[in-house]
Amino acid sequence: MILVRKLDPRAEWNPPKQVGDVGHDLEIWMGDAEQLVIQPFEFAELPTGLAIKLPNHVWGMIRARSSTIFKRHLFVGEGTIDSGYTGPLYVTVWNPTPEPHMVRNGESLAQLIVIPKIQHREDLRCEYVGALPNTPRGTAGFGSTGK
């Protein structure tokens, strides 16, 4: 169970909207300020108005909603939420454009994805080898899957 504490009374925990979705939308709640202008080429740390406690067997990743870059032209910095962290959740946003961008209370720019932790620590051991095993993909990198 995810424990949620409201730091702003307007903030809500938003479960994924549709079957198959994985992200919990994170709304921006800036207290008394109704909006904030992110100046060109500047970062902003935007509060969600929530603090959470994740179960010990999971961790959370904050990442952009797909519409944030394509419709808003804003980059969201990814964040890691460990199961032991219980402080406020923030969304870090960068404006890479020469135009100022306004963010308003209640907007969702990011989402939190809850991911299971690896259960077997021996899977994380490191062994140095002279060569890696062959795989169908091999060393093919960016764009190699054809999508």
C-alpha positions in Angstrom: 0.0 0.0 0.0 1.2 3.5 -0.9 0.8 6.0 2.0 0.0 9.5 0.9 0.2 12.7 2.9 -1.4 15.9 1.5 0.9 18.9 2.0 -1.6 21.0 0.0 -5.3 20.4 0.6 -6.0 20.6 -3.2 -3.5 17.9 -4.1 -4.7 14.4 -5.0 -3.1 11.1 -5.6 -4.0 10.2 -9.2 -4.0 6.5 -10.0 -3.4 5.5 -13.7 -6.4 6.5 -15.8 -6.8 3.5 -18.0 -6.2 -0.2 -17.8 -2.6 -0.8 -19.0 -1.4 2.7 -18.0 1.4 2.7 -15.4 2.0 6.3 -14.4 0.4 8.2 -11.5 0.0 11.8 -12.8 1.6 14.3 -10.5 -0.2 17.7 -10.4 1.7 20.9 -9.6 0.5 22.7 -6.4 2.5 25.9 -5.6 0.7 27.0 -2.4 -0.6 30.5 -2.6 0.9 31.2 -6.0 -1.6 30.3 -8.7 1.0 30.2 -11.5 4.7 30.4 -12.1 6.6 31.6 -15.2 9.6 29.5 -16.1 12.0 31.8 -17.9 13.9 30.8 -21.0 16.7 28.3 -20.3 15.9 28.1 -16.6 15.1 25.3 -14.2 12.2 25.2 -11.8 11.5 22.9 -8.9 7.7 22.5 -8.7 5.9 21.1 -5.6 3.2 18.4 -6.1 1.7 19.1 -2.7 2.2 15.4 -1.7 4.5 13.3 0.3 4.4 9.5 0.0 5.8 6.4 1.6 6.2 3.6 -0.9 6.2 -0.1 0.2 9.7 -1.5 0.8 9.5 -3.8 -2.2 9.1 -1.0 -4.8 10.7 2.3 -5.8 9.3 5.2 -7.8 10.6 7.0 -10.9 9.4 10.6 -11.7 9.4 11.2 -15.5 7.7 13.4 -18.0 4.3 12.8 -19.4 4.6 12.4 -23.1 2.6 15.6 -23.7 5.0 17.8 -21.6 7.7 18.0 -24.2 5.6 17.9 -27.4 2.8 20.2 -26.3 4.4 22.3 -23.6 8.0 22.3 -24.9 9.3 21.6 -21.3 11.8 19.0 -20.2 11.1 17.1 -16.9 14.2 15.9 -15.0 13.8 12.3 -14.0 13.8 11.5 -10.3 14.2 8.4 -8.1 12.0 7.9 -5.1 13.4 5.3 -2.7 11.0 3.4 -0.4 12.6 5.1 2.6 12.0 8.6 1.4 8.9 10.4 3.0 9.6 14.0 2.1 7.7 16.2 -0.4 7.6 15.2 -4.1 8.9 17.8 -6.5 9.0 17.9 -10.3 12.1 19.5 -11.8 11.3 21.3 -15.1 13.7 22.9 -17.6 12.5 25.4 -20.2 14.9 24.9 -23.3 13.1 27.5 -25.4 13.8 31.2 -25.8 10.2 31.9 -24.7 8.9 32.0 -21.1 6.4 29.2 -20.2 3.6 29.6 -17.6 2.8 26.7 -15.3 -0.5 26.8 -13.3 -1.7 25.0 -10.2 -3.4 21.7 -11.0 -1.4 21.0 -14.2 0.2 17.5 -14.7 3.6 17.7 -16.2 5.1 14.5 -14.8 4.1 11.1 -13.6 5.3 8.7 -11.0 5.9 5.1 -12.1 6.1 2.5 -9.3 8.6 -0.3 -10.1 9.3 -3.5 -8.2 12.8 -3.9 -6.8 15.0 -6.9 -7.7 14.3 -9.5 -5.0 17.5 -11.5 -5.4 20.7 -9.6 -4.5 22.8 -12.2 -6.2 21.5 -11.0 -9.5 23.3 -7.7 -8.9 26.8 -9.2 -8.2 29.5 -8.1 -10.6 31.9 -10.3 -12.5 34.5 -9.0 -14.9 34.7 -11.0 -18.2 36.8 -10.7 -21.3 33.7 -10.9 -23.6 30.0 -10.6 -23.2 27.6 -13.3 -24.5 26.1 -13.0 -28.0 22.5 -11.8 -28.2 20.2 -11.2 -31.1 20.6 -7.5 -30.8 24.3 -7.5 -29.9 25.9 -4.1 -30.0 23.2 -2.4 -32.2 22.3 0.9 -30.4 20.0 3.8 -31.0 17.2 3.2 -33.5 18.3 -0.4 -34.1 14.8 -1.9 -33.3 13.3 -0.1 -36.3 10.7 1.8 -34.3 
